[in-house]
Amino acid sequence: MPDMPTEKRALLDTIDHLFAQMKEIASAIFSEPELGYQEFKSSARLADFLEANGFAVERGLLDMPTAFHAAAGSGLAPHVAFLAEYDALPVLGHACGHNMFGVAATAAGIALSRALPGGTVHVFGTPAEEGNVRDAGGKVPMTSAGLFDNMDAVISAHAEGRTILKQQLISRANLEMDFRGKASHAAGAPEQGINAQDAAALATMGINSLRQHMTSDVRIHGLLTDTGTAINTIPEFARLRYGVRARRPDTLDKTIERVVNCARCCAQALGCEFSWRHSAHPYYTMRHNMPLLRAFAGNLDLLGESYIEEVPSSYSPDMGNVSFKAPSIHPYISIGGAHLVGHTAAFAEACNSECGFKGMLLAARAMTMTGYDILSDAQLRQAVRAAFDSADPD
């Protein structure tokens, strides 16, 4: 390991002292996986951990019962924030590493609070990052409420098979499109019915036809999730659930408009009523703050961790929304090897293993060291702010 500044060595000593407790909390969260906005035990474990280490904690943030904000320090600038996630996936549980990396963000905040060079350290508990519950994306209302507007840096990290500084994340929206027709006996009085399922099927074909006219970064994928149950009754209701992804938010919005217009026209063609909504908050692409990311990379160098600079990706976390409001980074940290792929049983197994805990420790170390850089280095803060003010969406 290269020569380590004394101040950062003290931060690492604190993280090492917390490591046994970090593993205990991560394993407890893993053993009781909770879906988005239901992470009552998981969020409480992290909030309690922070409170026990001197943080003032506000729970139930913005009427989200499992969101929290914890703060320590002077309450004055500069401000650095760490973001903790803790929701799980259906069936697979913690197959995305939130059980560990929410703990890593929390521990990073605690370590930094014990060696504050000035300013304020924040830890936000951000529920429902996975897009599998209604109104998913707890960071989005936090962003809309301006909670990150005054932050000099917002730091988050995520589990991955490899350590990667920058993934080319894309914007995403989840849509629900409802078709309402009229039930009737399919044999006895078909002329009296309006088939909502047929309208949804026609919309599916129409949306599929849009794909050939989309740019290469656009992804459209969906399911027919609700319709009739009896083959001799004309279905009066059908629902399509679609995901739409695109690199830039403006492309996402235009694609949503085309998808919805296609479905609406198909509904009208068969005489159905049509409505649609966002079933989760739209997630935006990531504006990677490069001076902040270089500071993080420098700390990985100090820790002796090799990394990949950049890879293409179609991931869509709600961290992107934060990056439009404050200088932000979202690097990925290895928990065991390139063979590991998120949202799989093998990845879930790694998320409660010694290899996984090693990645959690590395993330906590690098995050707290980068937070220290922000709070102690005015020139870095200026460079980070200048890059934020001038950057286009990545």
Sine and cosine of phi, psi and omega as CSV:
sin_phi,cos_phi,sin_psi,cos_psi,sin_omega,cos_omega
0.00,0.00,0.77,-0.64,0.00,-1.00
-0.86,0.51,0.20,-0.98,0.02,-1.00
-0.83,0.55,0.72,-0.69,-0.08,-1.00
-0.93,-0.37,0.81,-0.59,0.09,-1.00
-0.83,0.56,0.54,-0.84,-0.06,-1.00
-0.83,0.55,-0.67,0.74,-0.04,-1.00
-0.89,0.45,-0.62,0.78,0.00,-1.00
-0.97,0.25,-0.53,0.85,0.10,-1.00
-0.87,0.49,-0.62,0.79,0.03,-1.00
-0.91,0.41,-0.63,0.78,0.06,-1.00
-0.88,0.48,-0.69,0.72,0.00,-1.00
-0.91,0.42,-0.61,0.80,0.05,-1.00
-0.88,0.48,-0.64,0.76,0.03,-1.00
-0.91,0.42,-0.72,0.70,0.03,-1.00
-0.86,0.51,-0.70,0.72,0.01,-1.00
-0.88,0.48,-0.61,0.79,0.02,-1.00
-0.91,0.40,-0.53,0.85,-0.02,-1.00
-1.00,0.09,-0.17,0.99,-0.23,-0.97
-0.87,0.50,-0.68,0.74,0.00,-1.00
-0.87,0.50,-0.67,0.75,0.03,-1.00
-0.94,0.35,-0.58,0.81,0.06,-1.00
-0.86,0.50,-0.73,0.68,0.01,-1.00
-0.89,0.46,-0.64,0.77,0.00,-1.00
-0.89,0.46,-0.70,0.71,0.00,-1.00
-0.93,0.37,-0.69,0.72,-0.01,-1.00
-0.87,0.50,-0.66,0.75,0.02,-1.00
-0.93,0.38,-0.61,0.79,0.02,-1.00
-0.91,0.41,-0.67,0.74,0.04,-1.00
-0.91,0.41,-0.63,0.77,0.02,-1.00
-0.88,0.48,-0.65,0.76,-0.10,-1.00
-0.96,0.26,-0.28,0.96,0.02,-1.00
-0.77,-0.64,0.94,0.35,-0.07,-1.00
-0.91,0.42,0.65,-0.76,-0.03,-1.00
-0.75,-0.66,0.71,-0.71,0.01,-1.00
-0.96,0.28,0.20,-0.98,-0.07,-1.00
-0.82,0.58,0.66,-0.75,-0.03,-1.00
0.92,0.40,0.07,1.00,0.11,-0.99
-0.88,-0.47,0.28,0.96,-0.11,-0.99
-0.99,0.10,0.80,0.60,-0.11,-0.99
-0.90,0.43,-0.74,0.68,-0.01,-1.00
-0.95,0.31,-0.65,0.76,-0.06,-1.00
-0.90,0.43,-0.75,0.66,-0.02,-1.00
-0.92,0.39,-0.59,0.81,0.02,-1.00
-0.90,0.44,-0.61,0.79,0.01,-1.00
-0.88,0.47,-0.66,0.75,0.00,-1.00
-0.96,0.29,-0.67,0.74,0.02,-1.00
-0.89,0.45,-0.64,0.77,0.04,-1.00
-0.90,0.43,-0.65,0.76,0.03,-1.00
-0.86,0.52,-0.70,0.72,0.01,-1.00
-0.93,0.37,-0.70,0.72,-0.02,-1.00
-0.88,0.47,-0.64,0.77,0.01,-1.00
-0.92,0.40,-0.28,0.96,0.00,-1.00
-0.93,-0.37,0.46,0.89,0.21,-0.98
1.00,-0.04,0.09,1.00,0.01,-1.00
-0.99,0.11,0.59,-0.81,0.22,-0.98
-1.00,0.08,0.84,-0.54,-0.14,-0.99
-0.89,-0.46,0.79,-0.61,0.15,-0.99
-0.96,-0.27,0.88,-0.47,-0.03,-1.00
-0.98,-0.18,0.30,-0.95,-0.02,-1.00
0.90,0.43,0.66,0.75,-0.11,-0.99
-0.90,0.44,0.72,-0.69,0.06,-1.00
0.80,0.60,0.60,0.80,0.01,-1.00
0.90,0.44,0.27,0.96,0.16,-0.99
-0.99,-0.11,0.93,-0.36,-0.19,-0.98
-0.89,0.46,-0.39,0.92,-0.04,-1.00
-0.96,-0.29,0.18,0.98,0.08,-1.00
-1.00,-0.08,0.50,-0.86,0.06,-1.00
-0.51,-0.86,0.30,-0.95,0.12,-0.99
-0.74,-0.67,0.80,-0.59,0.04,-1.00
-0.86,-0.52,0.63,-0.78,-0.03,-1.00
-0.62,-0.78,0.54,-0.84,0.08,-1.00
-0.56,-0.83,0.51,-0.86,0.01,-1.00
0.89,-0.45,-0.39,-0.92,-0.13,-0.99
-0.97,0.22,-0.32,0.95,-0.15,-0.99
0.99,0.12,-0.08,1.00,-0.03,-1.00
-0.96,-0.28,0.22,-0.98,0.06,-1.00
-0.93,0.38,0.39,-0.92,-0.05,1.00
-0.97,0.25,0.33,-0.95,-0.04,-1.00
-0.85,-0.52,0.72,-0.70,0.13,-0.99
-0.78,-0.63,0.65,-0.76,-0.04,-1.00
-0.82,-0.57,0.66,-0.76,0.16,-0.99
-0.94,-0.35,0.66,-0.75,-0.03,-1.00
-0.94,-0.34,0.78,-0.63,-0.04,-1.00
-0.93,-0.36,0.75,-0.66,0.10,-0.99
-0.92,-0.38,0.43,-0.90,-0.06,-1.00
-0.39,-0.92,0.17,0.99,0.03,-1.00
-0.99,0.11,0.35,-0.94,-0.05,-1.00
-0.90,-0.43,0.11,-0.99,0.03,-1.00
-0.99,-0.13,0.47,-0.88,0.14,-0.99
-0.88,0.48,0.62,-0.78,0.08,-1.00
0.93,0.36,-0.82,0.58,-0.09,-1.00
-0.98,0.20,-0.31,0.95,-0.03,-1.00
0.94,0.34,-0.72,-0.70,-0.07,-1.00
-1.00,0.05,0.95,0.32,0.05,-1.00
-0.99,-0.16,0.37,0.93,0.05,-1.00
-0.76,-0.65,-0.05,1.00,0.09,-1.00
1.00,0.07,0.14,0.99,-0.03,-1.00
-0.90,0.44,-0.48,0.88,0.02,-1.00
-0.87,0.49,-0.54,0.84,-0.03,-1.00
-1.00,-0.03,-0.67,0.74,-0.17,-0.99
-0.99,0.11,-0.33,0.94,0.25,-0.97
-0.91,0.41,-0.63,0.78,0.07,-1.00
-0.92,0.40,-0.65,0.76,0.01,-1.00
-0.87,0.50,-0.69,0.72,0.02,-1.00
-0.90,0.44,-0.65,0.76,0.00,-1.00
-0.90,0.43,-0.72,0.69,0.01,-1.00
-0.91,0.42,-0.59,0.81,0.05,-1.00
-0.87,0.49,-0.69,0.73,0.04,-1.00
-0.89,0.45,-0.67,0.75,0.00,-1.00
-0.90,0.44,-0.73,0.69,-0.01,-1.00
-0.87,0.48,-0.69,0.72,-0.02,-1.00
-0.91,0.41,-0.58,0.81,-0.01,-1.00
-0.90,0.44,-0.41,0.91,-0.01,-1.00
-1.00,0.09,-0.13,0.99,-0.01,-1.00
-0.65,-0.76,0.64,0.77,-0.06,-1.00
-0.90,0.45,0.83,-0.56,0.11,-0.99
-0.99,0.14,0.06,1.00,-0.07,-1.00
0.70,-0.72,0.32,-0.95,0.04,-1.00
1.00,0.08,-0.41,-0.91,-0.15,-0.99
-0.66,-0.75,0.66,-0.75,0.09,-1.00
-0.93,-0.37,0.70,-0.71,-0.04,-1.00
-0.85,-0.53,0.55,-0.84,0.21,-0.98
-0.78,-0.62,0.83,-0.55,0.04,-1.00
-0.96,-0.28,0.78,-0.63,0.16,-0.99
-1.00,0.03,0.89,-0.45,-0.18,-0.98
-0.89,-0.45,0.97,-0.24,-0.09,-1.00
-0.98,0.21,0.26,-0.97,0.27,-0.96
0.84,0.54,0.72,0.69,0.07,-1.00
-0.94,0.33,-0.63,0.78,0.03,-1.00
-0.91,0.42,0.65,-0.76,-0.11,-0.99
-1.00,0.05,0.60,0.80,-0.11,-0.99
-0.95,-0.32,0.17,0.99,0.08,-1.00
-0.79,-0.62,0.37,-0.93,-0.01,-1.00
-0.89,0.46,0.68,-0.73,0.00,-1.00
0.86,0.51,0.57,0.82,0.04,-1.00
-0.87,0.50,0.39,-0.92,0.04,-1.00
0.97,-0.25,0.92,0.38,-0.05,-1.00
-0.89,0.46,-0.41,0.91,0.01,-1.00
-0.94,0.34,-0.39,0.92,-0.10,-1.00
-0.93,0.37,-0.77,0.63,0.08,-1.00
-0.90,0.44,-0.51,0.86,0.10,-1.00
-0.89,0.46,-0.67,0.74,0.03,-1.00
-0.90,0.43,-0.71,0.70,-0.02,-1.00
-0.89,0.45,-0.52,0.85,0.00,-1.00
-0.98,0.18,-0.05,1.00,0.06,-1.00
0.99,0.15,0.31,0.95,-0.08,-1.00
-0.93,0.37,-0.34,0.94,-0.03,-1.00
-0.96,-0.28,-0.01,1.00,-0.15,-0.99
-0.87,0.49,-0.53,0.85,-0.06,-1.00
-0.99,-0.14,0.15,0.99,-0.04,-1.00
-0.98,0.18,0.71,-0.71,0.10,-0.99
-0.98,0.22,-0.42,0.91,0.06,-1.00
-0.33,-0.94,0.63,-0.78,0.12,-0.99
-0.84,-0.54,0.82,-0.57,-0.15,-0.99
-0.85,-0.53,0.79,-0.61,0.10,-1.00
-0.66,-0.75,0.45,-0.89,0.07,-1.00
-0.65,-0.76,0.40,-0.92,-0.10,-1.00
-0.69,-0.72,0.50,-0.86,0.04,-1.00
-0.95,0.31,0.55,-0.83,0.00,-1.00
-0.35,-0.94,0.23,-0.97,0.07,-1.00
-0.94,0.35,-0.53,0.85,0.00,-1.00
-0.84,-0.55,0.35,-0.94,0.11,-0.99
-1.00,0.02,0.87,-0.49,-0.12,-0.99
-0.73,-0.68,0.79,-0.62,0.02,-1.00
-0.94,0.35,-0.69,0.72,-0.21,-0.98
-0.61,-0.79,0.89,-0.46,0.16,-0.99
-0.96,-0.27,0.65,-0.76,-0.04,-1.00
-0.98,0.17,0.98,0.17,-0.08,-1.00
-0.95,0.31,0.39,-0.92,-0.04,-1.00
-0.80,-0.60,0.33,-0.94,0.01,-1.00
-0.97,0.23,0.45,-0.89,-0.06,-1.00
-0.51,-0.86,0.59,-0.81,0.14,-0.99
-0.71,-0.71,0.59,-0.80,0.11,-0.99
-0.94,-0.33,0.80,-0.60,-0.08,-1.00
-0.89,-0.45,0.57,-0.82,0.23,-0.97
-0.88,-0.47,0.81,-0.59,-0.02,-1.00
-0.84,-0.54,0.86,-0.51,-0.11,-0.99
-0.95,-0.31,0.68,-0.73,0.03,-1.00
-0.87,-0.49,0.82,-0.57,-0.02,-1.00
-0.86,-0.52,0.87,-0.49,0.01,-1.00
-0.91,-0.42,-0.71,-0.71,-0.02,-1.00
-0.58,-0.81,0.81,-0.59,0.00,-1.00
-0.96,0.27,0.53,-0.84,0.08,-1.00
-0.28,-0.96,0.30,-0.95,0.06,-1.00
-0.94,0.33,0.80,-0.60,-0.13,-0.99
-0.93,0.37,-0.41,0.91,0.02,-1.00
-0.98,-0.22,-0.65,0.76,-0.12,-0.99
-0.98,0.18,-0.56,0.83,-0.05,-1.00
-0.51,-0.86,0.83,0.56,-0.05,-1.00
-0.88,0.47,-0.47,0.88,-0.04,-1.00
-0.93,0.36,-0.26,0.96,0.00,-1.00
-1.00,-0.02,-0.11,0.99,-0.06,-1.00
-0.99,-0.12,0.34,-0.94,0.16,-0.99
-0.78,-0.62,0.91,-0.42,-0.20,-0.98
-1.00,0.06,0.97,-0.23,0.01,-1.00
-0.93,0.38,-0.55,0.84,0.01,-1.00
-0.91,0.41,-0.65,0.76,0.03,-1.00
-0.90,0.44,-0.62,0.79,0.04,-1.00
-0.90,0.44,-0.66,0.75,0.03,-1.00
-0.92,0.40,-0.64,0.77,0.03,-1.00
-0.90,0.43,-0.66,0.75,0.05,-1.00
-0.89,0.46,-0.64,0.77,0.04,-1.00
-0.89,0.45,-0.62,0.79,0.03,-1.00
-0.87,0.50,-0.70,0.71,0.02,-1.00
-0.91,0.41,-0.64,0.77,0.02,-1.00
-0.90,0.45,-0.68,0.73,0.01,-1.00
-0.91,0.42,-0.63,0.77,0.06,-1.00
-0.86,0.51,-0.58,0.81,0.00,-1.00
-0.94,0.35,-0.38,0.93,0.04,-1.00
-0.93,0.37,-0.45,0.89,-0.18,-0.98
-0.85,0.52,-0.57,0.82,-0.05,-1.00
-0.93,0.38,-0.23,0.97,-0.04,-1.00
-0.96,-0.29,0.20,0.98,-0.04,-1.00
-0.98,-0.18,0.46,-0.89,0.10,-0.99
-0.93,0.37,0.28,-0.96,-0.17,-0.99
-0.92,0.38,-0.32,0.95,-0.02,-1.00
-1.00,0.09,-0.16,0.99,-0.08,-1.00
-1.00,0.09,0.68,-0.73,0.09,-1.00
-0.78,-0.62,0.72,-0.69,0.04,-1.00
-0.73,-0.68,0.81,-0.59,-0.05,-1.00
-0.45,-0.89,0.60,-0.80,-0.07,-1.00
-0.25,-0.97,-0.01,-1.00,-0.07,-1.00
-0.63,-0.77,0.51,-0.86,0.28,-0.96
-1.00,0.02,0.92,-0.38,-0.19,-0.98
-0.96,-0.29,-0.39,0.92,-0.04,-1.00
-0.62,-0.78,0.75,-0.66,0.08,-1.00
-0.28,-0.96,-0.31,-0.95,-0.06,-1.00
-0.93,0.38,0.20,-0.98,-0.03,-1.00
-0.84,-0.54,-0.24,0.97,-0.03,-1.00
-0.88,-0.47,0.77,-0.64,-0.10,-1.00
-0.95,0.31,-0.28,0.96,0.01,-1.00
-0.99,-0.16,0.24,0.97,0.08,-1.00
-0.84,-0.55,0.79,-0.61,0.04,-1.00
-0.92,0.39,0.83,-0.56,-0.06,-1.00
-0.90,0.43,0.79,-0.62,0.01,-1.00
-1.00,-0.05,-0.13,0.99,-0.03,-1.00
-0.58,-0.82,0.59,-0.81,0.14,-0.99
-0.49,-0.87,0.52,-0.85,0.01,-1.00
-0.75,-0.66,0.74,-0.68,0.17,-0.99
-0.96,-0.27,0.71,-0.70,0.13,-0.99
-0.91,-0.41,0.87,-0.50,-0.08,-1.00
-0.81,-0.59,0.59,-0.81,0.20,-0.98
-0.96,-0.27,0.71,-0.71,0.04,-1.00
-0.82,-0.57,0.77,-0.64,-0.01,-1.00
-0.76,-0.65,0.56,-0.83,0.08,-1.00
-0.35,-0.94,0.40,-0.92,-0.06,-1.00
-0.89,0.46,-0.79,0.61,-0.11,-0.99
-0.98,-0.20,0.55,-0.83,0.02,-1.00
-0.85,0.53,-0.60,0.80,-0.02,-1.00
-0.93,0.37,-0.59,0.81,0.09,-1.00
-0.91,0.40,-0.63,0.77,0.05,-1.00
-0.85,0.53,-0.75,0.67,-0.04,-1.00
-0.88,0.47,-0.67,0.75,0.01,-1.00
-0.92,0.40,-0.61,0.79,0.01,-1.00
-0.93,0.37,-0.67,0.75,0.06,-1.00
-0.84,0.55,-0.70,0.71,-0.01,-1.00
-0.86,0.51,-0.67,0.75,-0.02,-1.00
-0.94,0.35,-0.66,0.75,0.02,-1.00
-0.89,0.45,-0.74,0.68,-0.02,-1.00
-0.91,0.42,-0.66,0.75,0.02,-1.00
-0.89,0.46,-0.61,0.79,0.03,-1.00
-0.89,0.45,-0.74,0.68,0.00,-1.00
-0.91,0.43,-0.65,0.76,0.00,-1.00
-0.89,0.46,-0.69,0.72,0.00,-1.00
-0.90,0.44,-0.62,0.79,0.02,-1.00
-0.92,0.38,-0.61,0.79,0.07,-1.00
-0.89,0.46,-0.72,0.70,-0.01,-1.00
-0.90,0.43,-0.58,0.81,-0.02,-1.00
-0.88,0.48,-0.54,0.84,-0.02,-1.00
-0.97,-0.23,0.11,0.99,0.08,-1.00
0.99,0.12,0.33,0.95,0.00,-1.00
-1.00,-0.02,0.49,-0.87,0.24,-0.97
-0.98,0.21,0.52,-0.86,-0.09,-1.00
-0.71,-0.70,0.64,-0.77,0.14,-0.99
-0.52,-0.86,0.37,-0.93,0.03,-1.00
-0.52,-0.86,0.31,-0.95,0.04,-1.00
-0.41,-0.91,0.32,-0.95,0.22,-0.98
-0.98,0.20,0.86,-0.52,0.03,-1.00
-1.00,0.09,-0.25,0.97,0.13,-0.99
-0.63,-0.77,0.36,-0.93,0.07,-1.00
-0.89,0.46,0.70,-0.72,0.10,-0.99
-0.86,0.51,0.69,-0.72,0.05,-1.00
-0.97,-0.24,0.70,-0.71,-0.04,-1.00
-0.98,-0.20,0.33,-0.94,0.05,-1.00
-0.88,0.47,0.25,-0.97,-0.07,-1.00
-1.00,-0.07,0.78,-0.62,0.18,-0.98
-1.00,-0.07,1.00,-0.04,-0.03,-1.00
-0.93,0.37,0.84,-0.55,0.04,-1.00
-1.00,0.07,0.95,-0.30,-0.18,-0.98
-0.93,0.36,-0.65,0.76,0.08,-1.00
-0.87,0.49,-0.62,0.78,0.04,-1.00
-0.93,0.37,-0.63,0.78,0.02,-1.00
-0.93,0.37,-0.57,0.82,0.06,-1.00
-0.92,0.39,-0.58,0.81,0.07,-1.00
-0.90,0.44,-0.66,0.75,0.05,-1.00
-0.88,0.47,-0.69,0.73,0.02,-1.00
-0.88,0.47,-0.64,0.77,0.05,-1.00
-0.87,0.49,-0.57,0.82,0.04,-1.00
-0.96,0.28,-0.56,0.83,0.15,-0.99
-0.88,0.48,-0.63,0.78,0.07,-1.00
-0.87,0.49,-0.70,0.71,0.03,-1.00
-0.88,0.48,-0.53,0.85,-0.02,-1.00
-1.00,0.07,-0.05,1.00,0.03,-1.00
0.97,0.23,0.39,0.92,-0.03,-1.00
-0.99,-0.16,0.82,-0.57,0.09,-1.00
-0.99,0.15,0.38,-0.93,-0.08,-1.00
-0.42,-0.91,0.33,-0.95,0.10,-0.99
-0.99,-0.11,0.70,-0.72,-0.06,-1.00
-0.92,0.40,-0.76,0.65,-0.14,-0.99
-0.37,-0.93,0.61,-0.79,0.10,-1.00
-0.66,-0.75,0.50,-0.87,0.13,-0.99
-0.95,0.31,0.43,-0.90,-0.06,-1.00
-0.30,-0.96,0.36,-0.93,0.12,-0.99
-0.88,-0.48,0.37,0.93,0.07,-1.00
-0.93,0.38,0.45,-0.89,-0.01,-1.00
-0.62,-0.78,0.98,0.17,0.08,-1.00
-1.00,0.04,0.32,-0.95,0.02,-1.00
-0.98,0.20,0.04,1.00,0.10,-0.99
-0.89,0.46,-0.47,0.88,0.00,-1.00
-0.86,0.51,-0.62,0.79,0.01,-1.00
-0.87,0.49,-0.63,0.78,0.02,-1.00
-0.89,0.46,-0.61,0.79,-0.10,-0.99
-0.93,0.37,-0.22,0.97,0.09,-1.00
-1.00,0.09,-0.18,0.98,-0.05,-1.00
-0.92,-0.38,-0.34,0.94,-0.04,-1.00
-0.41,-0.91,0.46,-0.89,0.08,-1.00
-0.84,0.54,0.81,-0.59,-0.18,-0.98
-0.61,-0.79,0.45,-0.89,0.16,-0.99
-0.67,-0.74,0.41,-0.91,-0.03,-1.00
-0.54,-0.84,0.89,0.45,0.01,-1.00
-0.95,0.31,0.26,-0.97,-0.01,-1.00
-0.90,-0.43,0.66,-0.75,-0.08,-1.00
-0.86,-0.51,0.73,-0.69,-0.02,-1.00
-0.91,0.41,0.68,-0.73,0.12,-0.99
-0.88,-0.48,0.33,0.94,0.08,-1.00
0.38,-0.93,-0.29,0.96,0.03,-1.00
0.55,-0.84,0.37,-0.93,-0.09,-1.00
-0.91,0.42,-0.31,0.95,0.00,-1.00
-0.95,0.31,-0.26,0.97,-0.06,-1.00
-0.99,0.15,0.75,-0.66,0.01,-1.00
-0.81,-0.58,0.76,-0.65,-0.04,-1.00
-0.87,0.50,0.42,-0.91,0.03,-1.00
0.91,0.40,0.58,0.81,0.09,-1.00
-0.76,-0.65,0.30,-0.96,0.01,-1.00
-0.89,0.45,-0.61,0.80,0.00,-1.00
-0.91,0.42,-0.62,0.79,0.03,-1.00
-0.92,0.40,-0.65,0.76,0.04,-1.00
-0.86,0.50,-0.67,0.74,0.02,-1.00
-0.87,0.48,-0.64,0.77,0.01,-1.00
-0.92,0.39,-0.39,0.92,-0.06,-1.00
-0.98,0.19,0.03,1.00,0.14,-0.99
-0.67,-0.74,0.74,0.67,-0.07,-1.00
-0.74,-0.67,0.21,-0.98,0.02,-1.00
-0.91,0.42,-0.57,0.82,0.07,-1.00
-0.91,0.43,-0.67,0.75,0.04,-1.00
-0.89,0.45,-0.68,0.73,0.00,-1.00
-0.91,0.41,-0.51,0.86,0.09,-1.00
-0.89,0.45,-0.66,0.75,0.07,-1.00
-0.91,0.42,-0.62,0.78,0.05,-1.00
-0.88,0.48,-0.68,0.73,0.02,-1.00
-0.89,0.46,-0.71,0.71,0.02,-1.00
-0.87,0.49,-0.69,0.72,0.00,-1.00
-0.88,0.48,-0.71,0.70,0.00,-1.00
-0.88,0.47,-0.67,0.74,0.00,-1.00
-0.89,0.46,-0.77,0.63,-0.06,-1.00
-0.92,0.40,-0.60,0.80,0.00,-1.00
-0.92,0.39,-0.71,0.70,-0.03,-1.00
-0.93,0.37,-0.57,0.82,0.05,-1.00
-0.91,0.41,-0.64,0.77,0.01,-1.00
-0.94,0.35,-0.61,0.79,0.10,-1.00
-0.87,0.50,-0.65,0.76,0.05,-1.00
-0.89,0.46,-0.66,0.75,0.03,-1.00
-0.85,0.53,-0.69,0.72,-0.02,-1.00
-0.90,0.43,-0.72,0.70,-0.06,-1.00
-0.95,0.31,-0.42,0.91,-0.12,-0.99
-0.97,-0.24,-0.21,0.98,-0.15,-0.99
-0.85,-0.52,0.98,-0.19,-0.03,-1.00
-0.91,0.42,-0.59,0.81,0.01,-1.00
-0.91,0.42,-0.64,0.77,0.05,-1.00
-0.89,0.45,-0.69,0.72,0.02,-1.00
-0.86,0.52,-0.66,0.75,0.01,-1.00
-0.90,0.43,-0.68,0.74,0.01,-1.00
-0.91,0.41,-0.65,0.76,0.02,-1.00
-0.89,0.45,-0.71,0.70,0.00,-1.00
-0.91,0.41,-0.65,0.76,0.01,-1.00
-0.89,0.46,-0.66,0.75,0.02,-1.00
-0.91,0.41,-0.63,0.78,0.02,-1.00
-0.90,0.44,-0.68,0.73,-0.07,-1.00
-0.93,0.36,-0.41,0.91,-0.09,-1.00
-0.97,-0.25,-0.14,0.99,-0.19,-0.98
-0.99,0.15,0.61,-0.79,0.24,-0.97
-1.00,-0.01,0.29,-0.96,0.13,-0.99
-0.83,0.56,0.66,-0.75,-0.07,-1.00
-0.98,0.19,0.00,0.00,0.00,0.00
